[in-house]
């Protein structure tokens, strides 16, 4: 249930962020079983995006992604809908 809430809030945030920018936000990187918190910290350094969540929502969420110039919405959708 918490993972579904996290997915919904993240996607809502991404949609709102996309609406603020005329172009999509793209991300490049290599993450292997990274804690969600570590992934978000890197995304926030590299982009103007900011994520808001409670630690309990993400304690078991891991991200595995490798790519160049991939839309952040695609990464989040792929990783959080596993």
N, C-alpha and C positions, 0 to 999 in steps of 0.2 A: 504494500500500500504506500509506503514511504517513497519507494522508488518511482512509482507512478506519479506521486505528487511532485517529486523532483523533476521528472520528465516534463510534466505539464508546465511547471513554473519556468523551467529553463527554456522551453519552446516559446512560451509567451514572451519571455525576455528577449529571445532572439528575434521574434517577429517585431517587437517594439523597437529593438535596436536597428533592424533592417529598415524599418519605416523612417528612421531618423537619417539614414544614409541612402543616397540614391544608388550607390553601388553596393554589392554584397561584400561582406568581410571574409577574406580568405586567410587560411592559416597553413603554415608549413611546419613540419616537425616530425619527431620520432618518439613515440611514447609506448612503452611496453609494460603492461599491467600497472600503470601509474595510478596512484591514488587520485581521485577526482580533484582534491584540493591542490595537488601539485600541477595537474593539467591546467586548472583554472588560473593558478598563479602565473603560469607561462603565457597563457592567452591574454591575461590582463596586462602583462608587460609588453606584449607584441601588438596589441590592438587597443582601440578606445573602449572596448566592451568591459563591463563590470558585471560580476555575478553576485547574487545575494542568496544565501541559503543558511539553513541551520546545520550544524555539524552532524546531528543525528540523521539527517536526510541522506548524507553522503558517506557515512562511515564504511560501508561495504562496496561502494561504487569504484570500479577500476576502469581505466581507459587504455586501450591498445589501438594505436593509430600511427601510421607512417605515410607521409605524402607531402606533396608540394602544391601550394596554392589551391587548397580544397576549401569550399565554402564551410564556414563554421556550423551552419545549420545542418549540413549533411553529416559532419562529424558527430555532432550531438545526437542527431536522429539515429544514426547507425549504432553508436555506442550505448545510448541509453535505452534503446528498444531491443536489447539482446534478451 
